[in-house]
Amino acid sequence: MRKLLSIRIAAAKLGHSYTWFLEHRKELQARGFPRPVLSGALGRDRYDEAAIDAWLDAQMDPALRAQPDSARVVASFPAYDQILEQRLQRNAT
């Protein structure tokens, strides 16, 4: 099941305020940040948490991504890398 985040929570995941996020959203999207899954009136957009996590991972140095928790996820869910790659490709368009 997808977990959809409000703009406020998406902004907090990035370590920024709601206002900052609104001001920089187009710039973030130009850098590959996922677009909202659901769009509505101002402030009603919803973002896919997994897509944001994938985007954040892609911004990190690969050495920092190889954490023990990540290894456990891949070991328990072998297709994880393939699914993550597909999500990254969808978000790149």
Secondary structure, DSSP 8 states (H G I E B T S, - for coil): ---EE-HHHHHHHTT--HHHHHHHHHHHHHTT----SB--STT--BEEHHHHHHHHHHHS-HHHH--HHHHHHHHH-TTHHHHHHHHHHHHH-
